[in-house]
Each structure stands twice: as structure tokens, then as C-alpha cells.
Amino acid sequence: MQISENTRIRRLLRKFPTVEDMLGWYGIEIERFDSETTVRDVAWSHRLELDDLLGDLQAGVDDELRDHDPDPDEEQDDDDDDYDD
């Protein structure tokens, strides 16, 4: 998922719960965000550099996706190990 300044925070939170922790690094509490709050809104209201926030959120989401989507090569290696017995 590509995060942009117009990405809605609630959508991110639904798909990637770790976003709450990432926002916490900035001291941002998510309870007051409505369904229309965007990454740009958060950066502006907390006086953050938009590019920094986008970069951190994107890196966190990419990490979460990588952790949940196994590498097909690794799966193949695991399967090969089963036949060595």
C-alpha cells in the first residue's frame, strides 16, 4: 500500500494496527481522529514535517506487509526440507 498525504488515518489503522504505535512515537493519540482525518491533517495539526511522517508510516507499513507476506523463495526452501527426511 502506498501512503500519501491524502491517506485517511482510520483506513490505515484498520489495515495496519501498528500505525497506532508509529503515531505514538510522535506523541499522537488517535482517539480524536474522525474517518476523514488524513496524514496531511495529522502532520499539520502536530506541526510535523509531512515528508518525515509519510516516510515513517510507509516504512512501518512496508515492514508489516513484509512480516505477513512470506517470501515465496523461503516457502520453497521450507518445502524442500520436508523431503530430506
C-alpha positions, -999 to 999 in steps of 0.1 A, spaced: 0 0 0 13 34 -10 7 60 17 1 96 5 -7 129 23 -44 122 15 -45 87 30 -70 85 58 -57 76 92 -86 54 102 -82 34 70 -45 29 78 -54 18 114 -79 -8 101 -54 -24 78 -23 -19 98 -29 -17 136 8 -10 142 2 25 128 -11 35 162 24 27 177 41 46 149 19 77 156 27 72 193 64 78 186 53 113 177 32 116 208 0 115 187 -31 99 202 -56 86 177 -88 87 197 -98 122 184 -94 114 147 -125 110 126 -129 90 95 -119 120 73 -86 128 91 -57 124 66 -19 121 71 -16 157 60 -41 168 87 -21 150 113 12 165 102 -3 200 101 -21 197 135 10 184 152 35 206 134 54 178 118 72 176 86 48 159 62 76 140 44 90 127 76 57 114 88 49 99 54 83 82 53 79 67 88 44 55 81 54 40 48 84 22 63 62 8 91 35 -4 67 61 -20 44 76 -38 74 43 -51 85 34 -63 49 68 -80 46 63 -97 80 29 -110 70 36 -119 33 61 -148 33 88 -148 7 79 -174 -19 115 -185 -21 116 -191 16 84 -212 14 100 -233 -14 131 -238 8 109 -249 37 91 -274 15 124 -289 3 134 -295 38 104 -318 43 116 -341 16 151 -346 31 138 -368 59 
